[in-house]
Amino acid sequence: MSFWSALAIYFIIWWVVLFAVLPFGVRTQAEEDDIVPGSAPSAPARPMLIRKFLATTVVAGLIFAGLYALWAAGFRIDDIPLPGPR
């Protein structure tokens, strides 16, 4: 696997994990009773984006490391058993 392929795969994993992590711990402005004028009451009060970016980076790194270890061991997409004729 080339460096650019690995970087592209990590980038895709990072974005998928980010969208999975974004809703964790979010409280809306309505729940906090602190609605900023001109914003939706359902907007996050404190999104904690830096913490979520760091968590996303760590989790994506672990997932990528596991997938890379499988690739280095010789497993390929064709090794996954699928139903139906081959």
DRENKOLZA-771810 format. One record per residue (C-alpha): residue in one letter; z, x, y. Coordinates in steps of 0.25 Angstrom, whole numbers, m for minus. Last residue first. Example, Ala and Ser with C-alpha at 12.3 -4.5 7.8 and 13.67 -1.06 7.14 Angstrom:
% residues 2
pt residu: S | c3: 29 | c1: 55 | c2: m4
pt residu: A | c3: 31 | c1: 49 | c2: m18
END
This chain:
% residues 86
pt residu: R | c3: m27 | c1: m73 | c2: m70
pt residu: P | c3: m25 | c1: m88 | c2: m74
pt residu: G | c3: m14 | c1: m96 | c2: m67
pt residu: P | c3: 0 | c1: m93 | c2: m62
pt residu: L | c3: 3 | c1: m80 | c2: m55
pt residu: P | c3: 10 | c1: m68 | c2: m59
pt residu: I | c3: 12 | c1: m57 | c2: m48
pt residu: D | c3: 6 | c1: m44 | c2: m53
pt residu: D | c3: m7 | c1: m46 | c2: m45
pt residu: I | c3: 1 | c1: m45 | c2: m32
pt residu: R | c3: 4 | c1: m31 | c2: m36
pt residu: F | c3: 16 | c1: m24 | c2: m42
pt residu: G | c3: 15 | c1: m9 | c2: m43
pt residu: A | c3: 29 | c1: m4 | c2: m40
pt residu: A | c3: 24 | c1: 0 | c2: m26
pt residu: W | c3: 20 | c1: m14 | c2: m24
pt residu: L | c3: 34 | c1: m19 | c2: m29
pt residu: A | c3: 41 | c1: m9 | c2: m20
pt residu: Y | c3: 32 | c1: m13 | c2: m8
pt residu: L | c3: 36 | c1: m28 | c2: m10
pt residu: G | c3: 51 | c1: m24 | c2: m11
pt residu: A | c3: 50 | c1: m16 | c2: 2
pt residu: F | c3: 42 | c1: m26 | c2: 9
pt residu: I | c3: 53 | c1: m37 | c2: 6
pt residu: L | c3: 64 | c1: m27 | c2: 10
pt residu: G | c3: 56 | c1: m23 | c2: 23
pt residu: A | c3: 54 | c1: m38 | c2: 26
pt residu: V | c3: 69 | c1: m41 | c2: 25
pt residu: V | c3: 72 | c1: m29 | c2: 34
pt residu: T | c3: 62 | c1: m32 | c2: 45
pt residu: T | c3: 65 | c1: m47 | c2: 45
pt residu: A | c3: 80 | c1: m44 | c2: 47
pt residu: L | c3: 77 | c1: m35 | c2: 58
pt residu: F | c3: 67 | c1: m45 | c2: 64
pt residu: K | c3: 78 | c1: m56 | c2: 62
pt residu: R | c3: 88 | c1: m48 | c2: 70
pt residu: I | c3: 79 | c1: m45 | c2: 81
pt residu: L | c3: 75 | c1: m60 | c2: 82
pt residu: M | c3: 89 | c1: m66 | c2: 83
pt residu: P | c3: 83 | c1: m80 | c2: 87
pt residu: R | c3: 95 | c1: m84 | c2: 96
pt residu: A | c3: 94 | c1: m98 | c2: 101
pt residu: P | c3: 81 | c1: m101 | c2: 93
pt residu: A | c3: 72 | c1: m112 | c2: 98
pt residu: S | c3: 75 | c1: m126 | c2: 93
pt residu: P | c3: 80 | c1: m131 | c2: 107
pt residu: A | c3: 66 | c1: m127 | c2: 112
pt residu: S | c3: 65 | c1: m119 | c2: 125
pt residu: G | c3: 63 | c1: m123 | c2: 139
pt residu: P | c3: 78 | c1: m122 | c2: 143
pt residu: V | c3: 86 | c1: m113 | c2: 133
pt residu: I | c3: 94 | c1: m122 | c2: 123
pt residu: D | c3: 108 | c1: m117 | c2: 121
pt residu: D | c3: 115 | c1: m127 | c2: 112
pt residu: E | c3: 115 | c1: m116 | c2: 100
pt residu: E | c3: 109 | c1: m126 | c2: 90
pt residu: A | c3: 99 | c1: m131 | c2: 101
pt residu: Q | c3: 95 | c1: m116 | c2: 104
pt residu: T | c3: 92 | c1: m115 | c2: 89
pt residu: R | c3: 99 | c1: m106 | c2: 79
pt residu: V | c3: 92 | c1: m97 | c2: 71
pt residu: G | c3: 99 | c1: m89 | c2: 60
pt residu: F | c3: 87 | c1: m87 | c2: 51
pt residu: P | c3: 75 | c1: m94 | c2: 56
pt residu: L | c3: 67 | c1: m81 | c2: 58
pt residu: V | c3: 70 | c1: m74 | c2: 45
pt residu: A | c3: 58 | c1: m81 | c2: 37
pt residu: F | c3: 48 | c1: m79 | c2: 48
pt residu: L | c3: 52 | c1: m64 | c2: 49
pt residu: V | c3: 51 | c1: m63 | c2: 34
pt residu: V | c3: 36 | c1: m67 | c2: 34
pt residu: W | c3: 34 | c1: m58 | c2: 46
pt residu: W | c3: 40 | c1: m46 | c2: 40
pt residu: I | c3: 33 | c1: m48 | c2: 26
pt residu: I | c3: 19 | c1: m48 | c2: 34
pt residu: F | c3: 23 | c1: m36 | c2: 41
pt residu: Y | c3: 28 | c1: m29 | c2: 29
pt residu: I | c3: 14 | c1: m32 | c2: 22
pt residu: A | c3: 6 | c1: m27 | c2: 34
pt residu: L | c3: 15 | c1: m14 | c2: 34
pt residu: A | c3: 13 | c1: m12 | c2: 19
pt residu: S | c3: m2 | c1: m14 | c2: 21
pt residu: W | c3: m2 | c1: m4 | c2: 33
pt residu: F | c3: 5 | c1: 7 | c2: 25
pt residu: S | c3: m4 | c1: 6 | c2: 13
pt residu: M | c3: 0 | c1: 0 | c2: 0
END
